[in-house]
Amino acid sequence: MNRRSFLSSCLSGTVAVALAGCASAYQPAPPAFHKVLQQPYRLDAGDRLRVTVFEQTDLTNTYTVDKSGYIAFPLVGSVAARGSTAKQIEASIASKLANGFIRTPDVSVEIDRYRPFFIMGEVGAAGQYTYAPGMTVQNAIAVAGGFSARAFQGDVDITRHVNGKVLTGRVPITDPILPGDTIFLRERLL
């Protein structure tokens, strides 16, 4: 074997080991990662709620979930929102208002604006963007200026909070995203 052939085979072996190492760095998304997509939406910091208390115009307003996971609601004070659904917040506010403030409160809660998602890596303009219901990874990439010239376009890594845990998984670009997700586009190797 001449020197050139030897160097070529060593380089090929090194590239193969490097590629194998990269391929095993992330595993496919765990089952809980996709199960959360079929569950009711859980509130977290940054979500803005439209709370309507019928026949109580002074209480009807938009309220933002603060970084501690609460909304400050008139008369009743702080209402825990993190991890709750909109229906659970309705019941909580109605219960607190019925406790000495309004005889039979009729409360409605809807999400006015979702918390943002984040995208980084090989996109035109990495950053924080407004989430719209039904977004996919591909939509998020388009919002962030599209793929960069070096982007791997097959799949992406998403970091998501699921049941109090932070999970990261590799998903195809057709997968849906959730508010608060962090999307990372890798650079293609060749």
N, C-alpha and C positions, 0 to 999 in steps of 0.2 A: 504494500500500500504506500503510495507516495504521500508526500507532505500535504499537498492540496486536498487529496481524497480524505486523509485523516482529519484535517481541519474541518472539512465540509461535514463529515459524519459526526464530529463532536458538536459542531454548531447545530446540526439537525436534532441531535439528542438533547441539547440544552433547550432548544425552542420547544420540543415536545414535552419536556419536563415542566417548563414554565407554563405552557398552555394547560397541561393537566392540573397544575397547581391553581391556576386561575379558575378553571372550570369547577373545582371543588370548593372554592372559597364561599360560595353561597349555595344553599340548597333551595329546592322549589318551596313555594309558600306553604306553610303548614295548613292543615284543614281549617283551623279556627280563623285563619286569615280571610278565607272566603265565606265562612259561615256568618260573619258579622255583616256581610252585604245583604243577607236576607232578614236580619233582625231590625226592629224599630231603631230609628236614629237616636243616638245618645248624645246629649249636650255636653259641651266643654267650653273652656275659656275662649272668648272671641266670637261665639255665636250671639246673634242679636235676635231677640224674641219680640213679637207683637202680642201684647197681652190686652185683651178686651174684657172689661168687667161691664156687663150690660147694665145700662141706666146709671152708670158711674163714670161720667166723662173725665173726672179728675184723676181716675186711676188707670184709664185706658191710655196706653203709651207703648213705646218701644223700650226695651231694657236689654242691656248687654251683660252676658255672663263674664264676670271679672276673672282675674288670674287665679283667684282662690276658689273659683267654681260656684260663686253665688250671684244672685241678682238682688239689687237693693229695691225693695218694693214698698211704696208708701203705706203707712199705717202698721204693717206687720214686720217691717225690717228686712233682714237678710233671709233669702229663700235659697236653700241648697239646690243647685241645678246640675252640677257635674255628674255625669253618669245617668241622669234621669231622661225620660222621654218627655215630649211636649205634654202628653196626657197626664203624666205623673205630676208635672209642674202645675197643670190646671187644678188637679185635685188638691195639691199642697196649698196653693194660694187660696182656693175656695174654702178649705178647712180653716186656715188662719183667719180669713176675713169673717167667717161665720162665728168665730170665737170672740164675740163682743163688738164687732164693727158693722157687719151687714147681716140682716136676718137670713136671707137665702141668696147668697151670691151666685151669679151665673158667669163663670169665667171661661174664656177661650184663649188658648195659646197656640200660636203658629210661628214657625221660623221665618223671620224677616230677612236675615242674611246669615249664611253659613260662615264658619271660620275659614280662613284661607288654606290653600294647599301650597306646598313648596316644591320647587323643581330645580335641580342642579346637575352639573355635569355637562355633557355635550349637547347643549341646546343654544339657540340664538341669544337668549337673554334669561339667564338663571335668575330666580328670585321667588317672591311671594305673590300669589295670584288669587283672585276671587274664584271661589268654587261655585259651579252651577250644577243643580241636580242632574244626574244621568251622565256626568262626564266620564270619559274613558282616558286612559293614559295617552292615547293618540290625540284627543282633544286638548289635553294639558300641554302636550308638546307643541301643538299648533299655537296655543295661546302664548307660549314662551318663545316664539320666533322660529319654531321648527327645529329640525335636526341640524347640528353643526356638520361641517364637512368630514369630521373624524368620527362621527357618532356610529355606534353599533345600533342598528335599527330593528333587531329581532325581538329583544325583550329588555326589561328594565328591572331595577331593584326598587322596591317600595318599603318604606318603614312606616308602620301603622301601630297605633295604640289599640289593643284588643283586650277587653276585660282587665284593665289595669296593668297589662304587660306590653312591652314594646317588642314587636315582631318585625323581622325583615324577611322578605321573600322575593324571589325572582318570578315575574309574571310577563305574559305577552302584552304587547302594546294595545291589544283590544280589550284588556281587562278594565272594569270600572274602578274609579278611585273614590275616596271618601274625603270629606273635609278634614284637614289636619295631616293628611298624608304627606310624606316627603318622598319625592321621586328622584332617582338618580340614574342618569343615562351614562353608560360606560363608553369608553373610547374603543373603537374596533382595533384589533391587534395588527391586521395587515391591510 
